[in-house]
Amino acid sequence: MSKQPNALPTTAPGAATQPTCATHSIPVPGGQIHARSWTPPQADPERPPVILFHDSLGCVELWRSFPAALAHALGRRVIAYDRLGFGASDPRHDTLSLDFIREEATLYLPHVLAAFGVERFIACGHSVGGGMAVHSAAAHPERCVALITMAAQCFVENLTRAGIVEARDQFADPTAFARLERYHGPKARWVLNAWTETWLSPAFADWSLHPILPAVRCPTLVIHGAQDEYGSADQPRAIAAGVAGAAELVLMPDTRHVPHREREGAVVGVIGGWCVLF
């Protein structure tokens, strides 16, 4: 990827031991997507990078300091990208397919991997991004060496729907919606509707990761907050029990839906200790 002229590296002054951050633009079906990579100076090029999949309202910017902290702790490259329609990527004007979680793994991820020259990778996703990471591990079993989910949903439960309804009502406040616009600009309304209208649709009520979990053969780390407002502990337990490979479940006390932001150090430590074999 460094050979491409649209990769723009930046390094903070005095941060010689910190990861070098570079931005990238990648062509995918429907437009260009924005990506960012963090490469620590001690990175071993033979170690598979971590690919981050963001949540329903997320984007690269909303990962905040987590990717750099993870890259530094793991000594390997971390890559995050804005899905088409989100953040700094090109807009979408269509309605999400009910199969959009699988499509991210099969339609868009291959373009990201090709752009970065990635052969083997670790899939790591937050919330719905966790489901995308699961599908990525299942769709690319020879390339995905490990799977990490954080606050991922395995199925739609009443708690999930109730949390989304509450969030939708909160975003009716112009001040709250302006916070969403800060990260998604004029795409913010599409981003919000893509989340709420899809997950609250009766046609999506039967969505589940259960059918695809047995196709996940790589080791899996499942991280979940004990007080997650969008998913009970039944969600991570189902993921850990359903994959075919070895699985480790970490249920974090006093943690809600965004473990990597609420307890960044603890999450990085858990992932760092678990990833030493990959």
PENOR-V70870 format. One line per field, one symbol per residue. phi: phi as a letter, one per 30 degrees, with the letter a starting at -180 (. if undefined). psi: psi as a letter, one per 40 degrees, with the letter a starting at -180 (. if undefined). burial: + if it has 9 or more other C-alpha atoms within 8 Angstrom, else -. Layout:
BEGIN
phi=???
psi=???
burial=???
END
This chain:
BEGIN
phi=.ddddcccdbbdeicdcdddcbcbbbdbejlcccbbbbbddcdddddedccccdddcdaeeddhddddddddddibdbbbbddejbhcdddcbcceddcddddddccceedddddciccbaccbbchddddddedddddbddcddabbcbhdccacbedddddddddedddddedddddddecchddeddeddddddddcdedcdcdadedcedddcdebcccaddcedcaddddddddddcddddbbcbccdhbcdbedcdbeeddddddddddddc
psi=deeheehhihhihefdeiihhiiihhhiheaiihiiihhidehheehhihhhhiadeiiddedbeddddddddefiihhiihiheibeiiiieihhiefddddddddddddddddefhdiihhhihbddddddddddddgdedheihhihfihdihidddddddddddddedhddddddddddebeeddddddddddddehdeedeiieddedeeheiihhhhihdfheehiedddddddddidihihhhhhifhbegdeddfdddddddddddede.
burial=------+---+------+++++++++-+--+++++++++++-+----+++++++++++++--+--+++++++++++++++++++++++++++--------+++++++++++++-+--+-+++++++++++++++++++--+-++++++++++++++--+++++++--+--+----++--++-+++-++-+++++++-+++---++---++-+++-++++++++++++++++++-++++++-++++++-+-++--++++++--++--+++-++------
END
